[in-house]
Amino acid sequence: MKYFIYILIVLAILTVAFNSTYLDFDNLFSGDSQIAIIAILASACVVVIALILLTSKAIEKKYKEANRN
């Protein structure tokens, strides 16, 4: 599952990079720029949630190791 999360993070970062090419800074909130901003924010949320999941898995692993003894 750990590798799946890493792949998901990489794909989300690639999505941010791809959608940033569609940004038109003159008309940022209209047309394709608006869709690109929504996709960038959604991808950023995916990255944050995946990092939280990785952190929680690491904490869970340490907790189980501490309670084993």
N, C-alpha and C positions, 0 to 999 in steps of 0.2 A: 504494500500500500504506500510505502514511503516513496518508492520510485514513481508511482502514479501521481502523487502529489507534486513531486519535482517536475514531471512532464507537464502537469496542469499549470504550474507557475510559469514555466517557459512559454507555453502556448499563450497564456494570458499576456505576458510581456510582449510577445510577438504581435498579438492583436492590438496592443496599445501602440506599438511602433507602426503597424500598418495603417491604423485609423488616424494617426497623427499626420499622415501624408494627405488626408482628405480635408484637413482644417484650412479654412479660408479666414485669415485673421481680420480681413476687412468686414466680412459678414459672418461673424462667429456663431450667431444663433439663428441661422436660416439655412435651409436646404441640406446639402450633404454635410456641412459642418455640424449642424445640430445632431444628426445621426451619429457622426463620428465622436462627438463629445459624450453622448449617451453610451456608446460602446466603450470608450476609454474609461469612463467612470465604472461601468459594469466590470470591465477587466481588472481595474484597480481593486474593486471589491473582492473579486475572486482571489487575487494575490494576497490580500490581507486575511481573508478567511482561511486560505490554505496555510499561511504562516501560523495563524492561531492554532489550526489543527495539528501542525507539526510540533508546536510548542506543547500542546496538551498531551500529545503522544509521548513526548520525551519526559514530561512530568509523571505521566502514568507509569512509565517504565521504571523510573527512579523510585516511585512510591511502592511498586510491587517488589522491587529488589530490597527495599528497606524493611518491608513487612515479612519478607521470607525468612529473615534471621530471627 
